[in-house]
Amino acid sequence: MILQLKTLFELEGSEVEINESVPIDELEKLQPFMSFAKAVKISGRAKNHVGMVTLDFTVDAVLELECDRCLTAFEREYSFDFHHVLTRELANESDEDSDEFDEYIVCPDNTLDLSELALVDLRLSLPTKILCKEDCLGLCPKCGANLNETSCGCED
């Protein structure tokens, strides 16, 4: 979804409501890194308040995952809130390397690919270790049995 931001940048007090979804066929491009059970929903608002354009949105997704301990496939719902400040350009080119400008999203053509931004934000917000449940027992290192489902009888 491409957001057109020209009016938003130029008209103080303007707002754009966001209520979109990224279809499942677009999400298939992200496999094998991320696999989705259904379309990703993006809702929120972009607004110009006193000349500063902010973007606040929520991403709701259902991912198809595999447990890092027991290799069981499962689905999990995630919902994350994000906040960004949008700008046409940074104050000057030397500021691009400054840490204080990390929170800004530069939109030089008055457009923003919200789908791409939302999916990047989602990816960065996911836990690094994916478990089917917090107390997952994993696989037996000797016989490979799923210890969540059975007691294999191997020695500890």
DSSP file with accessible surface (Angstrom, degrees, kcal/mol):
  #  RESIDUE AA STRUCTURE BP1 BP2  ACC     N-H-->O    O-->H-N    N-H-->O    O-->H-N    TCO  KAPPA ALPHA  PHI   PSI    X-CA   Y-CA   Z-CA
    1    1 A M              0   0   53      0, 0.0   113,-2.0     0, 0.0   114,-0.9   0.000 360.0 360.0 360.0 122.6    0.0    0.0    0.0
    2    2 A I  E     -A  113   0A  91    111,-0.2     2,-0.5   112,-0.1   111,-0.2  -0.851 360.0-149.9 -97.7 122.7    1.5    3.3   -1.1
    3    3 A L  E     -A  112   0A  10    109,-3.3   109,-1.6    -2,-0.6     2,-0.6  -0.818   7.2-143.4 -90.8 128.8    0.6    6.3    1.0
    4    4 A Q  E     +A  111   0A 135     -2,-0.5   107,-0.2   107,-0.2     4,-0.2  -0.838  23.8 175.5 -90.0 120.4    0.5    9.7   -0.9
    5    5 A L     >  +     0   0    1    105,-3.6     4,-2.8    -2,-0.6     5,-0.3   0.412  44.9 102.4-111.8   0.3    1.8   12.2    1.6
    6    6 A K  H  > S+     0   0  112    104,-0.6     4,-2.0     1,-0.2     5,-0.2   0.935  89.7  41.5 -54.8 -51.9    2.0   15.5   -0.3
    7    7 A T  H  > S+     0   0   95      1,-0.2     4,-2.5     2,-0.2    -1,-0.2   0.910 113.9  54.2 -62.8 -39.5   -1.2   17.0    1.3
    8    8 A L  H  4 S+     0   0    4     -4,-0.2     6,-0.2     1,-0.2    -1,-0.2   0.909 110.8  44.9 -62.5 -42.6   -0.2   15.7    4.6
    9    9 A F  H  < S+     0   0   32     -4,-2.8    -1,-0.2     1,-0.2    -2,-0.2   0.859 120.6  40.2 -68.8 -34.0    3.2   17.4    4.5
   10   10 A E  H  < S+     0   0  114     -4,-2.0     2,-0.7    -5,-0.3    -2,-0.2   0.725 105.8  63.4 -92.1 -23.9    1.8   20.7    3.2
   11   11 A L  S >< S-     0   0  103     -4,-2.5     3,-1.9    -5,-0.2    37,-0.2  -0.869  75.5-140.6-113.6 105.0   -1.4   21.1    5.2
   12   12 A E  T 3  S+     0   0  131     -2,-0.7    37,-0.2     1,-0.3     3,-0.1  -0.354  89.0  24.4 -61.2 135.2   -1.1   21.5    9.0
   13   13 A G  T 3  S+     0   0   55     35,-1.9    -1,-0.3     1,-0.3    36,-0.1   0.336  89.6 136.5  91.7  -7.1   -3.8   19.6   10.8
   14   14 A S    <   -     0   0   19     -3,-1.9    34,-2.6    -6,-0.2     2,-0.3  -0.391  32.5-168.1 -74.9 153.0   -4.4   17.1    8.0
   15   15 A E  E     -B   47   0B 101     32,-0.2     2,-0.4    -3,-0.1    32,-0.2  -0.980  16.1-156.8-139.6 152.2   -4.9   13.4    8.8
   16   16 A V  E     -B   46   0B  50     30,-2.9    30,-2.4    -2,-0.3     2,-0.3  -0.993  15.9-145.0-130.5 121.0   -5.0   10.2    6.9
   17   17 A E  E     -B   45   0B 117     -2,-0.4     2,-0.5    28,-0.2    28,-0.2  -0.682  13.5-152.2 -81.9 142.2   -6.8    7.2    8.4
   18   18 A I  E     +B   44   0B   3     26,-3.0    26,-2.5    -2,-0.3     2,-0.1  -0.967  31.9 149.6-120.9 125.3   -5.2    3.8    7.6
   19   19 A N  E     +B   43   0B 133     -2,-0.5     2,-0.2    24,-0.2    24,-0.2  -0.612  32.6 130.3-152.0  82.4   -7.2    0.6    7.5
   20   20 A E  E     -B   42   0B  94     22,-2.8    22,-3.0    -2,-0.1     2,-0.3  -0.762  39.7-145.3-130.3 172.2   -5.6   -1.7    5.0
   21   21 A S  E     -B   41   0B  65     20,-0.3    20,-0.2    -2,-0.2    94,-0.1  -0.989  17.0-129.7-141.7 150.8   -4.4   -5.3    4.6
   22   22 A V  E     -B   40   0B   1     18,-2.8    18,-1.6    -2,-0.3     5,-0.1  -0.899  38.1-123.5 -97.8 115.3   -1.5   -6.9    2.8
   23   23 A P    >>  -     0   0   50      0, 0.0     4,-1.5     0, 0.0     3,-0.8  -0.200  16.0-115.8 -63.3 153.5   -3.0   -9.8    0.8
   24   24 A I  H 3> S+     0   0   64      1,-0.2     4,-1.3     2,-0.2    12,-0.1   0.841 113.0  60.4 -59.1 -34.1   -1.7  -13.3    1.3
   25   25 A D  H 34 S+     0   0  106      1,-0.2     4,-0.3     2,-0.2    -1,-0.2   0.866 105.7  48.3 -67.4 -30.4   -0.3  -13.5   -2.3
   26   26 A E  H X4 S+     0   0   80     -3,-0.8     3,-1.0     1,-0.2    -1,-0.2   0.849 108.5  55.1 -71.9 -33.8    2.0  -10.5   -1.6
   27   27 A L  H >< S+     0   0    3     -4,-1.5     3,-1.9     1,-0.2     4,-0.2   0.740  89.2  75.2 -72.4 -22.5    3.1  -12.1    1.7
   28   28 A E  G >< S+     0   0  112     -4,-1.3     3,-1.4     1,-0.3    -1,-0.2   0.765  82.0  70.7 -62.3 -22.5    4.2  -15.3   -0.1
   29   29 A K  G <  S+     0   0  162     -3,-1.0    -1,-0.3    -4,-0.3    -2,-0.2   0.739  90.6  61.5 -64.2 -21.7    7.3  -13.3   -1.4
   30   30 A L  G X> S+     0   0   52     -3,-1.9     4,-1.4    -4,-0.2     3,-1.1   0.530  85.1 143.7 -85.4  -8.3    8.6  -13.3    2.2
   31   31 A Q  T <4  +     0   0   95     -3,-1.4     4,-0.1     1,-0.3    -3,-0.0  -0.473  56.8  25.3 -70.5 144.7    8.9  -17.1    2.4
   32   32 A P  T 34 S+     0   0  117      0, 0.0    -1,-0.3     0, 0.0     3,-0.1  -0.968 124.4  53.2 -89.6   3.4   10.9  -18.9    3.8
   33   33 A F  T <4 S+     0   0  145     -3,-1.1     2,-0.3     1,-0.2    -2,-0.2   0.887 125.7   8.6 -67.9 -39.7   11.7  -16.1    6.2
   34   34 A M     <  -     0   0   12     -4,-1.4     2,-0.4    -7,-0.2    -1,-0.2  -0.993  65.2-164.5-143.0 137.0    8.1  -15.5    7.2
   35   35 A S        -     0   0   27     29,-0.5    29,-3.3    -2,-0.3     2,-0.4  -0.990  11.5-155.6-126.6 128.4    5.0  -17.5    6.5
   36   36 A F  B     -C   63   0B  11     -2,-0.4    27,-0.3    27,-0.3     3,-0.1  -0.818  17.7-158.1-109.7 142.4    1.6  -16.1    7.1
   37   37 A A  S    S-     0   0   31     25,-2.8     2,-0.3    -2,-0.4    26,-0.1   0.743  81.7  -4.1 -83.9 -27.5   -1.7  -17.9    7.7
   38   38 A K  S    S-     0   0  122     24,-0.8    24,-0.4   -15,-0.0    -1,-0.2  -0.934  97.5 -54.9-154.5 176.5   -3.8  -14.9    6.6
   39   39 A A        -     0   0   34     -2,-0.3     2,-0.4     1,-0.1    23,-0.1  -0.184  53.4-117.8 -58.7 148.1   -3.6  -11.4    5.4
   40   40 A V  E     -B   22   0B   0    -18,-1.6   -18,-2.8    21,-0.1     2,-0.4  -0.761  26.1-143.9 -89.4 130.5   -1.7   -8.8    7.6
   41   41 A K  E     -BD  21  60B 129     19,-2.6    19,-2.6    -2,-0.4     2,-0.5  -0.822  13.9-170.1 -99.6 136.2   -3.9   -6.0    8.8
   42   42 A I  E     +BD  20  59B   1    -22,-3.0   -22,-2.8    -2,-0.4     2,-0.4  -0.993  12.8 166.7-125.3 123.4   -2.5   -2.5    9.2
   43   43 A S  E     +BD  19  58B  40     15,-2.1    15,-3.3    -2,-0.5     2,-0.3  -0.991  22.8  82.7-137.7 146.1   -4.6    0.2   11.0
   44   44 A G  E     -BD  18  57B  22    -26,-2.5   -26,-3.0    -2,-0.4     2,-0.3  -0.989  58.8 -81.8 163.5-148.6   -3.7    3.6   12.3
   45   45 A R  E     -BD  17  56B  93     11,-3.0    11,-2.7    -2,-0.3     2,-0.4  -0.995  11.4-154.5-157.7 142.2   -3.3    7.2   11.4
   46   46 A A  E     +BD  16  55B   0    -30,-2.4   -30,-2.9    -2,-0.3     2,-0.3  -0.969  30.3 172.6-114.5 134.6   -0.8    9.6    9.8
   47   47 A K  E     -BD  15  54B  71      7,-2.3     7,-2.6    -2,-0.4     2,-0.7  -0.996  34.9-133.2-147.3 152.0   -1.2   13.3   10.9
   48   48 A N  E     + D   0  53B   6    -34,-2.6   -35,-1.9    -2,-0.3     2,-0.6  -0.914  28.9 177.7-102.5 110.9    0.4   16.6   10.6
   49   49 A H  E >  S- D   0  52B 130      3,-2.7     3,-1.8    -2,-0.7   -37,-0.1  -0.964  73.1 -22.4-119.4 112.8    0.5   18.3   14.0
   50   50 A V  T 3  S-     0   0  102     -2,-0.6    -1,-0.2     1,-0.3     3,-0.1   0.882 127.7 -51.2  55.2  41.6    2.2   21.7   14.1
   51   51 A G  T 3  S+     0   0   52      1,-0.2     2,-0.5    -3,-0.0    -1,-0.3   0.415 115.7 112.8  82.2  -3.7    4.1   20.8   10.9
   52   52 A M  E <   -D   49   0B  94     -3,-1.8    -3,-2.7    35,-0.0     2,-0.6  -0.909  57.1-148.0-104.9 124.9    5.4   17.5   12.2
   53   53 A V  E     -DE  48  86B   5     33,-0.7    33,-2.6    -2,-0.5     2,-0.3  -0.812  19.1-176.6 -96.4 120.8    4.1   14.4   10.4
   54   54 A T  E     -DE  47  85B  14     -7,-2.6    -7,-2.3    -2,-0.6     2,-0.5  -0.878  14.6-154.9-116.5 150.9    3.7   11.4   12.6
   55   55 A L  E     +DE  46  84B   0     29,-3.1    29,-2.5    -2,-0.3     2,-0.5  -0.988  13.9 176.7-126.8 117.6    2.6    7.9   11.7
   56   56 A D  E     +DE  45  83B  63    -11,-2.7   -11,-3.0    -2,-0.5     2,-0.3  -0.993  16.0 154.6-121.7 125.9    1.1    5.6   14.3
   57   57 A F  E     -DE  44  82B   5     25,-2.0    25,-3.0    -2,-0.5     2,-0.4  -0.980  34.2-136.2-150.4 160.2   -0.1    2.2   13.3
   58   58 A T  E     -DE  43  81B  32    -15,-3.3   -15,-2.1    -2,-0.3     2,-0.5  -0.952  13.7-153.8-117.3 137.4   -0.8   -1.3   14.5
   59   59 A V  E     -DE  42  80B   0     21,-2.7    21,-2.1    -2,-0.4     2,-0.5  -0.964   8.8-170.6-112.5 124.2    0.1   -4.5   12.6
   60   60 A D  E     +DE  41  79B  57    -19,-2.6   -19,-2.6    -2,-0.5     2,-0.3  -0.977  17.6 163.1-114.4 124.6   -2.0   -7.6   13.3
   61   61 A A  E     - E   0  78B   3     17,-2.6    17,-3.1    -2,-0.5     2,-0.5  -0.982  33.7-148.8-142.6 150.8   -0.6  -10.8   11.8
   62   62 A V  E     - E   0  77B  15    -24,-0.4   -25,-2.8    -2,-0.3   -24,-0.8  -0.981  27.6-163.7-118.5 114.1   -1.0  -14.6   12.1
   63   63 A L  E     -CE  36  76B   1     13,-2.5    13,-2.0    -2,-0.5     2,-0.6  -0.768  19.9-135.2-102.1 145.1    2.2  -16.4   11.4
   64   64 A E  E     + E   0  75B  85    -29,-3.3   -29,-0.5    -2,-0.3     2,-0.2  -0.891  42.4 174.6 -93.4 118.2    2.8  -20.0   10.6
   65   65 A L  E     - E   0  74B  28      9,-3.5     9,-2.4    -2,-0.6     2,-0.4  -0.747  32.0-137.5-124.9 170.1    5.8  -21.0   12.7
   66   66 A E  E     - E   0  73B 112     -2,-0.2     7,-0.2     7,-0.2    64,-0.2  -0.999  33.2-113.4-130.1 128.7    8.0  -23.9   13.7
   67   67 A C     >  -     0   0    0      5,-2.4     4,-1.3    -2,-0.4    64,-0.2  -0.355  14.7-142.7 -62.7 134.6    9.1  -24.3   17.3
   68   68 A D  T  4 S+     0   0   81     62,-3.4    -1,-0.1     1,-0.2    63,-0.1   0.687  97.6  39.3 -72.3 -17.9   12.9  -23.9   17.7
   69   69 A R  T  4 S+     0   0  101     61,-0.3    70,-0.8     3,-0.1    -1,-0.2   0.852 132.0  16.6 -98.2 -44.9   13.0  -26.7   20.3
   70   70 A C  T  4 S-     0   0    6     68,-0.2    -2,-0.1     2,-0.1    70,-0.1   0.461  89.3-128.7-113.6  -3.1   10.6  -29.4   19.2
   71   71 A L     <  +     0   0   97     -4,-1.3     2,-0.3     1,-0.2    -3,-0.1   0.619  52.9 153.8  65.6  16.5   10.1  -28.5   15.5
   72   72 A T        -     0   0   46     -6,-0.1    -5,-2.4     1,-0.1     2,-0.3  -0.577  43.4-126.8 -76.1 134.7    6.3  -28.6   15.8
   73   73 A A  E     +E   66   0B  81     -2,-0.3     2,-0.3    -7,-0.2    -7,-0.2  -0.610  42.8 152.6 -80.3 140.1    4.4  -26.4   13.3
   74   74 A F  E     -E   65   0B  37     -9,-2.4    -9,-3.5    -2,-0.3     2,-0.4  -0.967  38.2-118.4-157.7 167.6    1.9  -24.0   14.9
   75   75 A E  E     -E   64   0B 119     -2,-0.3     2,-0.4   -11,-0.2   -11,-0.2  -0.910  25.8-174.9-113.3 145.4    0.2  -20.7   14.3
   76   76 A R  E     -E   63   0B  77    -13,-2.0   -13,-2.5    -2,-0.4     2,-0.3  -0.997  19.0-134.1-142.5 138.4    0.5  -17.6   16.5
   77   77 A E  E     -E   62   0B 153     -2,-0.4     2,-0.4   -15,-0.2   -15,-0.2  -0.706  23.0-172.1 -88.1 139.6   -1.2  -14.2   16.4
   78   78 A Y  E     -E   61   0B  29    -17,-3.1   -17,-2.6    -2,-0.3     2,-0.4  -0.977   9.9-175.8-129.5 146.3    0.9  -11.1   16.9
   79   79 A S  E     +E   60   0B  71     -2,-0.4     2,-0.4   -19,-0.2   -19,-0.2  -0.963  10.8 174.9-141.7 121.4   -0.1   -7.5   17.3
   80   80 A F  E     -E   59   0B  48    -21,-2.1   -21,-2.7    -2,-0.4     2,-0.4  -0.977  20.7-142.9-129.5 144.6    2.4   -4.7   17.5
   81   81 A D  E     -E   58   0B 124     -2,-0.4     2,-0.3   -23,-0.2   -23,-0.2  -0.860  20.8-170.0-104.5 141.2    2.1   -0.9   17.7
   82   82 A F  E     -E   57   0B  27    -25,-3.0   -25,-2.0    -2,-0.4     2,-0.4  -0.947  11.4-164.3-133.0 150.6    4.6    1.4   15.9
   83   83 A H  E     +E   56   0B 103     -2,-0.3     2,-0.3   -27,-0.2   -27,-0.2  -1.000  14.9 168.8-134.6 131.8    5.4    5.1   15.8
   84   84 A H  E     -E   55   0B  25    -29,-2.5   -29,-3.1    -2,-0.4     2,-0.5  -0.976  29.1-135.1-138.6 153.9    7.4    6.9   13.2
   85   85 A V  E     -Ef  54 104B   6     18,-1.4    20,-2.8    -2,-0.3     2,-0.4  -0.947  25.6-149.0-107.1 127.1    8.1   10.5   12.2
   86   86 A L  E     +Ef  53 105B   6    -33,-2.6   -33,-0.7    -2,-0.5     2,-0.3  -0.789  20.7 170.8 -99.2 142.3    7.9   11.2    8.5
   87   87 A T  E     - f   0 106B  34     18,-2.3    20,-3.4    -2,-0.4     3,-0.1  -0.985  38.6-136.0-145.8 153.9   10.0   13.8    6.7
   88   88 A R  S    S-     0   0   87     -2,-0.3     2,-0.3     1,-0.3    -1,-0.1   0.830  90.1 -13.0 -76.6 -35.1   10.7   14.8    3.1
   89   89 A E  S    S-     0   0  145     17,-0.1    -1,-0.3    18,-0.1     2,-0.1  -0.980  72.5-101.6-158.9 160.4   14.4   15.1    3.9
   90   90 A L        -     0   0   26     -2,-0.3     3,-0.1    -3,-0.1     6,-0.1  -0.445  46.3-100.4 -81.9 163.1   16.9   15.3    6.7
   91   91 A A  S    S-     0   0   82      1,-0.2     2,-0.3    -2,-0.1    -1,-0.1   0.900  98.4 -16.0 -53.8 -46.1   18.2   18.7    7.8
   92   92 A N  S >  S-     0   0   78      1,-0.1     3,-1.7     0, 0.0     4,-0.3  -0.983  70.7-102.2-155.1 163.8   21.5   18.0    5.9
   93   93 A E  G >  S+     0   0  147     -2,-0.3     3,-1.5     1,-0.3     4,-0.3   0.813 115.3  61.3 -60.1 -33.7   23.3   15.1    4.4
   94   94 A S  G >  S+     0   0   90      1,-0.3     3,-0.8     2,-0.1    -1,-0.3   0.742  94.0  66.8 -68.2 -18.7   25.8   14.8    7.2
   95   95 A D  G X  S+     0   0   35     -3,-1.7     3,-1.4     1,-0.2     6,-0.3   0.645  76.8  84.4 -74.6 -14.1   22.9   14.1    9.6
   96   96 A E  G <  S+     0   0  104     -3,-1.5    -1,-0.2    -4,-0.3    -2,-0.1   0.810  91.7  47.0 -60.8 -28.4   22.1   10.8    7.9
   97   97 A D  G <  S+     0   0  148     -3,-0.8    -1,-0.3    -4,-0.3     2,-0.2   0.551  89.5 108.0 -90.0  -5.7   24.8    9.0   10.0
   98   98 A S    X   -     0   0   36     -3,-1.4     3,-1.2    -4,-0.2     4,-0.1  -0.489  69.0-137.8 -76.5 138.9   23.6   10.6   13.3
   99   99 A D  G >  S+     0   0  131      1,-0.2     3,-1.7    -2,-0.2     4,-0.3   0.791  98.7  68.9 -64.8 -28.6   21.8    8.4   15.8
  100  100 A E  G 3  S+     0   0  136      1,-0.3     3,-0.4     2,-0.1    -1,-0.2   0.704  96.9  53.4 -68.0 -14.6   19.2   11.1   16.5
  101  101 A F  G X  S+     0   0   34     -3,-1.2     3,-1.3    -6,-0.3    -1,-0.3   0.360  77.7  98.2-100.6   7.4   17.8   10.7   13.0
  102  102 A D  T <  S+     0   0  118     -3,-1.7    -1,-0.2     1,-0.3    -2,-0.1   0.790  79.0  57.4 -63.7 -27.7   17.2    6.9   13.3
  103  103 A E  T 3  S+     0   0  114     -3,-0.4   -18,-1.4    -4,-0.3     2,-0.3   0.588  89.2  94.8 -82.0  -8.1   13.5    7.4   14.2
  104  104 A Y  E <   -f   85   0B  77     -3,-1.3     2,-0.6   -20,-0.2   -18,-0.2  -0.644  60.9-152.5 -88.4 142.2   12.8    9.4   11.0
  105  105 A I  E     -f   86   0B  37    -20,-2.8   -18,-2.3    -2,-0.3     2,-0.5  -0.965  17.9-143.0-109.4 116.8   11.4    7.8    7.8
  106  106 A V  E     -f   87   0B  67     -2,-0.6   -18,-0.2   -20,-0.2   -17,-0.1  -0.713  20.1-179.8 -86.5 127.3   12.5    9.9    4.8
  107  107 A C    >   +     0   0    2    -20,-3.4     3,-1.7    -2,-0.5   -18,-0.1  -0.707   7.2 169.5-124.2  74.1    9.9   10.2    2.0
  108  108 A P  T 3  S+     0   0   89      0, 0.0    -1,-0.1     0, 0.0   -20,-0.1   0.782  78.2  46.5 -64.9 -26.0   11.5   12.3   -0.7
  109  109 A D  T 3  S-     0   0  126      2,-0.3  -103,-0.1     0, 0.0  -104,-0.1   0.143 116.8-107.9-100.7  17.7    8.9   11.7   -3.3
  110  110 A N  S <  S+     0   0   33     -3,-1.7  -105,-3.6     1,-0.2  -104,-0.6   0.758  88.9 105.6  61.3  26.0    5.9   12.3   -0.9
  111  111 A T  E     -A    4   0A  48   -107,-0.2     2,-0.4  -106,-0.2    -2,-0.3  -0.955  48.9-167.7-133.7 154.9    5.2    8.6   -0.9
  112  112 A L  E     -A    3   0A  17   -109,-1.6  -109,-3.3    -2,-0.3     2,-1.4  -0.983  22.9-136.9-142.9 128.6    5.6    5.8    1.6
  113  113 A D  E  >  -A    2   0A  59     -2,-0.4     4,-2.1  -111,-0.2  -111,-0.2  -0.727  26.3-178.1 -82.8  93.2    5.3    2.1    1.0
  114  114 A L  H  > S+     0   0    0   -113,-2.0     4,-2.9    -2,-1.4     5,-0.2   0.865  76.2  57.8 -65.7 -35.5    3.4    1.3    4.2
  115  115 A S  H  > S+     0   0    6   -114,-0.9     4,-2.4     2,-0.2    -1,-0.2   0.942 109.0  45.3 -60.7 -46.3    3.2   -2.4    3.5
  116  116 A E  H  > S+     0   0  120      2,-0.2     4,-2.3     1,-0.2     5,-0.2   0.939 114.5  47.7 -63.7 -46.4    7.0   -2.6    3.3
  117  117 A L  H  X S+     0   0   21     -4,-2.1     4,-2.7     1,-0.2     5,-0.2   0.933 112.7  49.2 -60.8 -45.1    7.5   -0.5    6.4
  118  118 A A  H  X S+     0   0    0     -4,-2.9     4,-2.5     1,-0.2    -1,-0.2   0.903 111.9  48.0 -63.2 -40.4    4.9   -2.5    8.4
  119  119 A L  H  X S+     0   0   23     -4,-2.4     4,-2.5    -5,-0.2    -1,-0.2   0.878 112.2  48.8 -71.5 -35.3    6.4   -5.9    7.4
  120  120 A V  H  X S+     0   0   70     -4,-2.3     4,-2.4    -5,-0.2    -2,-0.2   0.940 112.7  48.5 -66.1 -46.5   10.0   -4.7    8.3
  121  121 A D  H  X S+     0   0   17     -4,-2.7     4,-1.1    -5,-0.2    -2,-0.2   0.919 112.2  49.8 -58.2 -43.4    8.7   -3.4   11.7
  122  122 A L  H >X S+     0   0    0     -4,-2.5     4,-1.0    -5,-0.2     3,-0.8   0.949 109.9  49.8 -60.4 -49.2    6.9   -6.7   12.3
  123  123 A R  H >< S+     0   0  122     -4,-2.5     3,-0.6     1,-0.3    -1,-0.2   0.903 111.0  49.3 -58.6 -41.6   10.0   -8.8   11.4
  124  124 A L  H 3< S+     0   0  136     -4,-2.4    -1,-0.3     1,-0.2    -2,-0.2   0.709 109.7  53.2 -72.8 -17.5   12.2   -6.7   13.8
  125  125 A S  H << S+     0   0   45     -4,-1.1    -1,-0.2    -3,-0.8    -2,-0.2   0.607  84.6 102.8 -92.9 -13.9    9.7   -7.1   16.6
  126  126 A L  S << S-     0   0   29     -4,-1.0     4,-0.1    -3,-0.6   -48,-0.0  -0.371  82.8 -99.6 -69.5 148.7    9.4  -10.9   16.5
  127  127 A P        -     0   0   62      0, 0.0    -1,-0.1     0, 0.0     3,-0.1  -0.324  21.5-132.3 -65.4 151.9   11.2  -12.8   19.2
  128  128 A T  S    S+     0   0  149      1,-0.2     2,-0.6    -3,-0.1    -2,-0.1   0.787  96.7  51.4 -76.9 -26.8   14.5  -14.3   18.2
  129  129 A K  S    S-     0   0  110      2,-0.0     2,-0.6   -62,-0.0    -1,-0.2  -0.954  76.9-157.2-113.2 120.0   13.6  -17.7   19.7
  130  130 A I        +     0   0   22     -2,-0.6   -62,-3.4   -64,-0.2     2,-0.4  -0.854  15.2 179.1-100.8 119.1   10.2  -19.1   18.6
  131  131 A L        -     0   0   30     -2,-0.6     3,-0.1   -64,-0.2   -64,-0.1  -0.954  34.0-139.2-121.7 143.6    8.7  -21.6   21.0
  132  132 A C  S    S-     0   0   31     -2,-0.4     2,-0.3     1,-0.2    -1,-0.1   0.838  94.9  -2.6 -66.7 -32.7    5.3  -23.4   20.6
  133  133 A K  S >  S-     0   0   94      1,-0.1     3,-1.8    -3,-0.1    -1,-0.2  -0.971  78.0-108.9-154.8 155.6    4.8  -22.9   24.4
  134  134 A E  T 3  S+     0   0  181     -2,-0.3    -1,-0.1     1,-0.3    -2,-0.1   0.851 117.5  43.8 -58.2 -36.1    6.9  -21.3   27.1
  135  135 A D  T 3  S+     0   0  112     -3,-0.0    -1,-0.3    -4,-0.0     2,-0.0  -0.005  79.0 158.4-101.9  32.9    7.7  -24.6   28.8
  136  136 A C    <   -     0   0    5     -3,-1.8    11,-0.0     1,-0.2    12,-0.0  -0.299  31.1-156.3 -58.3 133.0    8.4  -26.6   25.6
  137  137 A L        -     0   0  113      1,-0.2    -1,-0.2   -67,-0.0     2,-0.0   0.608  26.6-154.6 -88.6 -16.3   10.6  -29.7   26.4
  138  138 A G        -     0   0    5      8,-0.1     9,-2.4     2,-0.1    10,-0.4  -0.314  33.9 -35.9  80.3-157.2   12.0  -30.1   22.9
  139  139 A L  B     -G  146   0C  62    -70,-0.8     7,-0.2     7,-0.2     6,-0.1  -0.783  59.7-104.2-107.1 147.9   13.3  -33.3   21.4
  140  140 A C     >  -     0   0   10      5,-2.4     4,-1.5    -2,-0.3    -2,-0.1  -0.536  25.8-142.0 -66.1 128.7   15.2  -36.1   23.1
  141  141 A P  T  4 S+     0   0  129      0, 0.0    -1,-0.2     0, 0.0    -3,-0.0   0.709  96.2  43.4 -69.1 -15.4   18.9  -35.7   22.1
  142  142 A K  T  4 S+     0   0  140     13,-0.1    -2,-0.0     3,-0.1    -3,-0.0   0.911 131.9  11.7 -93.5 -52.5   19.2  -39.5   21.8
  143  143 A C  T  4 S-     0   0   72      2,-0.1    -1,-0.0     0, 0.0    -4,-0.0   0.583  91.2-124.0-107.0 -13.5   16.1  -40.8   20.0
  144  144 A G     <  +     0   0   43     -4,-1.5     2,-0.1     1,-0.2     3,-0.0   0.563  52.4 156.4  84.2   8.5   14.5  -37.6   18.7
  145  145 A A        -     0   0   23     -6,-0.1    -5,-2.4     1,-0.1     2,-0.8  -0.388  52.3-111.0 -69.1 144.6   11.1  -38.1   20.4
  146  146 A N  B >>  -G  139   0C  20     -7,-0.2     4,-1.6     1,-0.2     3,-1.5  -0.677  26.0-157.7 -75.7 110.8    9.1  -35.0   21.0
  147  147 A L  T 34 S+     0   0   54     -9,-2.4    -1,-0.2    -2,-0.8    -8,-0.1   0.610  87.4  65.6 -73.2  -8.5    9.2  -34.8   24.8
  148  148 A N  T 34 S+     0   0   42    -10,-0.4    -1,-0.3     1,-0.1     3,-0.1   0.745 112.7  33.4 -76.9 -24.6    6.0  -32.7   24.9
  149  149 A E  T <4 S+     0   0  149     -3,-1.5     2,-0.3     1,-0.2    -2,-0.2   0.674 126.7   9.7-104.1 -25.8    4.1  -35.7   23.5
  150  150 A T     <  -     0   0   77     -4,-1.6     2,-0.6     0, 0.0    -1,-0.2  -0.986  60.6-121.1-153.0 159.6    5.8  -38.7   25.0
  151  151 A S        -     0   0  111     -2,-0.3    -4,-0.1     1,-0.1    -5,-0.1  -0.946  26.9-163.4-103.7 115.9    8.3  -39.9   27.5
  152  152 A C        -     0   0   46     -2,-0.6    -1,-0.1    -7,-0.1     3,-0.1   0.698  25.2-129.0 -80.3 -22.3   10.8  -41.8   25.5
  153  153 A G        +     0   0   70      1,-0.3    -1,-0.1     0, 0.0     2,-0.1   0.463  58.0 140.7  89.3  -3.0   12.6  -43.8   28.2
  154  154 A C        -     0   0   46      1,-0.1    -1,-0.3     0, 0.0     2,-0.1  -0.420  61.4 -98.3 -68.5 152.7   16.1  -42.8   27.2
  155  155 A E              0   0  160      1,-0.1    -1,-0.1    -3,-0.1   -13,-0.1  -0.427 360.0 360.0 -71.0 145.9   18.5  -42.0   30.0
  156  156 A D              0   0  208     -2,-0.1    -1,-0.1    -3,-0.1   -16,-0.0  -0.403 360.0 360.0 -68.0 360.0   18.9  -38.3   30.9
